[in-house]
Amino acid sequence: MALRRKAKQDPSRYKSIHKEIKKMCNEAKEEWINGQCKEIEDCKKADNAYMHQKTNDIASKKRTSQGGCIKSKDGKILMETSDILERWSEYIQELFYDERGQQPETQKPIIEDPFADTNESVGNDKESLIHIRIQQRNGRKTLTTVQGLDQKYDFKKIVKAAKKEFACNGTVVEHPEYGEVIQLQGDQRENIKSFLIEVGIASQNSIKLHGF
């Protein structure tokens, strides 16, 4: 296995070693199954319960995780942790980047945030905050909103990823004062906060959570 890891930069050698390892694994598996079958045959008349247990162990299918390798933009396999993290960061930026081109700049009005704990304003701050709020809907149902994200990101792609990650519904709405706002079903405040930080869209200090 160590030899195969060292050969990852040489595709032809890597494939050859990988093929040999796979062959050895198949042979070892076949040898193990044959041994188990022989053991079942030997105890068939003596212990039926044990025989059935061994049969189930061999016949049952177990899920195995399929590993993969992280590659750079030019197709090279990355081995160093720092290189892999950097590639993930590049991928996230590409994934959520708004491909519609440069949008016309508009002057945002300075608006007092009705949900803020202090007299802070949004719109022309040196560092605009991302406000994550929860709103009460009908009955016990709640709605989480995200306002203040950088317009360079594609909000619809963020909603799509969040819906899949949190197993909830979501959409993008146009607010008369705040512009595009993300809406997610349920109380997803902590989830969306962690998500935005993990993918590099926001920092811990740039997010403000609000209650009811």
C-alpha positions as semicolon CSV with decimal commas, in nm:
position;residue;x (nm);y (nm);z (nm)
1;M;0,000;0,000;0,000
2;A;0,286;0,239;0,084
3;L;0,443;0,162;-0,253
4;R;0,117;0,245;-0,430
5;R;0,092;0,580;-0,248
6;K;0,445;0,673;-0,355
7;A;0,365;0,585;-0,717
8;K;0,058;0,811;-0,746
9;Q;0,255;1,072;-0,940
10;D;0,337;0,808;-1,205
11;P;-0,001;0,699;-1,353
12;S;0,128;0,395;-1,544
13;R;0,324;0,257;-1,248
14;Y;0,036;0,336;-1,014
15;K;-0,212;0,141;-1,231
16;S;0,025;-0,157;-1,247
17;I;0,071;-0,167;-0,868
18;H;-0,301;-0,111;-0,811
19;K;-0,384;-0,403;-1,043
20;E;-0,141;-0,630;-0,861
21;I;-0,282;-0,535;-0,520
22;K;-0,637;-0,594;-0,643
23;K;-0,535;-0,936;-0,773
24;M;-0,378;-1,029;-0,439
25;C;-0,689;-0,910;-0,252
26;N;-0,917;-1,121;-0,475
27;E;-0,698;-1,427;-0,421
28;A;-0,696;-1,374;-0,045
29;K;-1,073;-1,328;-0,044
30;E;-1,128;-1,646;-0,244
31;E;-0,899;-1,837;-0,010
32;W;-1,088;-1,705;0,292
33;I;-1,428;-1,798;0,143
34;N;-1,305;-2,149;0,062
35;G;-1,187;-2,189;0,419
36;Q;-1,522;-2,070;0,554
37;C;-1,710;-2,308;0,325
38;K;-1,497;-2,599;0,443
39;E;-1,566;-2,503;0,804
40;I;-1,941;-2,496;0,729
41;E;-1,922;-2,840;0,570
42;D;-1,739;-2,979;0,871
43;C;-1,995;-2,850;1,123
44;K;-2,306;-2,915;0,909
45;K;-2,406;-3,224;1,104
46;A;-2,280;-3,113;1,444
47;D;-2,411;-2,757;1,491
48;N;-2,685;-2,628;1,260
49;A;-2,713;-2,289;1,433
50;Y;-2,343;-2,217;1,390
51;M;-2,361;-2,334;1,029
52;H;-2,644;-2,090;0,950
53;Q;-2,461;-1,807;1,126
54;K;-2,146;-1,868;0,921
55;T;-2,351;-1,886;0,601
56;N;-2,515;-1,551;0,676
57;D;-2,178;-1,393;0,752
58;I;-2,046;-1,493;0,411
59;A;-2,360;-1,425;0,207
60;S;-2,458;-1,090;0,362
61;K;-2,346;-0,781;0,172
62;K;-2,179;-0,506;0,368
63;R;-2,151;-0,148;0,253
64;T;-1,800;-0,028;0,196
65;S;-1,702;0,333;0,154
66;Q;-1,543;0,419;-0,177
67;G;-1,240;0,638;-0,132
68;G;-1,120;0,887;-0,388
69;C;-0,828;1,113;-0,450
70;I;-0,820;1,491;-0,470
71;K;-0,666;1,632;-0,787
72;S;-0,542;1,977;-0,879
73;K;-0,683;2,175;-1,171
74;D;-0,424;2,025;-1,404
75;G;-0,510;1,669;-1,297
76;K;-0,223;1,598;-1,057
77;I;-0,305;1,392;-0,747
78;L;-0,261;1,595;-0,426
79;M;-0,103;1,425;-0,126
80;E;-0,021;1,710;0,112
81;T;-0,297;1,821;0,352
82;S;-0,230;2,190;0,285
83;D;-0,262;2,138;-0,092
84;I;-0,589;1,945;-0,048
85;L;-0,739;2,217;0,175
86;E;-0,635;2,486;-0,073
87;R;-0,797;2,294;-0,360
88;W;-1,120;2,253;-0,160
89;S;-1,123;2,628;-0,096
90;E;-1,081;2,695;-0,471
91;Y;-1,359;2,449;-0,551
92;I;-1,603;2,611;-0,306
93;Q;-1,532;2,958;-0,448
94;E;-1,591;2,828;-0,802
95;L;-1,906;2,643;-0,696
96;F;-2,082;2,940;-0,542
97;Y;-1,943;3,216;-0,763
98;D;-2,208;3,407;-0,955
99;E;-2,146;3,344;-1,328
100;R;-2,387;3,615;-1,446
101;G;-2,104;3,865;-1,482
102;Q;-2,043;4,191;-1,304
103;Q;-2,361;4,343;-1,168
104;P;-2,421;4,719;-1,174
105;E;-2,321;4,881;-0,847
106;T;-2,604;5,042;-0,657
107;Q;-2,586;5,264;-0,352
108;K;-2,742;5,080;-0,061
109;P;-2,938;5,299;0,178
110;I;-2,831;5,306;0,542
111;I;-3,103;5,113;0,718
112;E;-3,149;5,064;1,086
113;D;-3,174;4,693;1,163
114;P;-3,499;4,641;1,359
115;F;-3,367;4,311;1,497
116;A;-3,029;4,440;1,616
117;D;-2,944;4,440;1,986
118;T;-2,769;4,780;1,958
119;N;-2,793;5,085;1,735
120;E;-2,598;4,934;1,446
121;S;-2,672;5,014;1,083
122;V;-2,629;4,803;0,774
123;G;-2,560;4,898;0,417
124;N;-2,246;5,114;0,427
125;D;-2,053;4,944;0,711
126;K;-1,680;4,902;0,664
127;E;-1,743;4,531;0,711
128;S;-2,102;4,439;0,628
129;L;-2,251;4,183;0,861
130;I;-2,443;3,877;0,751
131;H;-2,767;3,867;0,949
132;I;-2,927;3,528;1,018
133;R;-3,275;3,559;1,165
134;I;-3,560;3,330;1,263
135;Q;-3,924;3,422;1,202
136;Q;-4,240;3,265;1,338
137;R;-4,478;3,132;1,077
138;N;-4,815;2,961;1,118
139;G;-4,839;2,759;1,438
140;R;-4,504;2,612;1,538
141;K;-4,345;2,650;1,196
142;T;-4,045;2,879;1,166
143;L;-3,841;3,033;0,887
144;T;-3,469;3,118;0,879
145;T;-3,350;3,412;0,668
146;V;-2,996;3,505;0,562
147;Q;-2,934;3,866;0,459
148;G;-2,614;4,051;0,375
149;L;-2,422;3,792;0,169
150;D;-2,177;3,923;-0,089
151;Q;-2,349;3,967;-0,425
152;K;-2,061;3,793;-0,604
153;Y;-2,200;3,458;-0,487
154;D;-2,483;3,275;-0,660
155;F;-2,755;3,263;-0,393
156;K;-2,949;2,990;-0,572
157;K;-2,647;2,757;-0,562
158;I;-2,607;2,825;-0,189
159;V;-2,975;2,745;-0,131
160;K;-2,944;2,425;-0,334
161;A;-2,646;2,309;-0,126
162;A;-2,819;2,406;0,201
163;K;-3,139;2,220;0,110
164;K;-2,938;1,905;0,045
165;E;-2,719;1,946;0,355
166;F;-3,001;2,028;0,602
167;A;-3,284;1,829;0,436
168;C;-3,516;2,130;0,425
169;N;-3,689;2,352;0,172
170;G;-3,546;2,688;0,075
171;T;-3,565;2,972;-0,176
172;V;-3,430;3,317;-0,263
173;V;-3,665;3,614;-0,232
174;E;-3,627;3,980;-0,324
175;H;-3,663;4,209;-0,022
176;P;-3,754;4,575;-0,090
177;E;-3,483;4,699;0,150
178;Y;-3,221;4,423;0,180
179;G;-3,220;4,292;-0,179
180;E;-3,182;3,916;-0,228
181;V;-3,250;3,720;0,093
182;I;-3,216;3,345;0,146
183;Q;-3,509;3,171;0,317
184;L;-3,483;2,823;0,471
185;Q;-3,756;2,616;0,631
186;G;-3,726;2,562;1,007
187;D;-3,469;2,691;1,255
188;Q;-3,148;2,652;1,055
189;R;-2,955;2,938;1,217
190;E;-2,667;2,733;1,360
191;N;-2,659;2,503;1,057
192;I;-2,634;2,780;0,798
193;K;-2,383;2,972;1,012
194;S;-2,152;2,669;1,034
195;F;-2,200;2,600;0,664
196;L;-2,106;2,954;0,554
197;I;-1,794;2,946;0,772
198;E;-1,685;2,597;0,660
199;V;-1,708;2,675;0,287
200;G;-1,525;3,006;0,329
201;I;-1,811;3,240;0,236
202;A;-1,811;3,414;0,574
203;S;-1,602;3,442;0,891
204;Q;-1,710;3,394;1,250
205;N;-1,702;3,769;1,320
206;S;-1,899;3,864;1,008
207;I;-2,213;3,670;1,109
208;K;-2,477;3,792;1,352
209;L;-2,750;3,559;1,479
210;H;-3,088;3,700;1,583
211;G;-3,368;3,546;1,790
212;F;-3,740;3,596;1,769
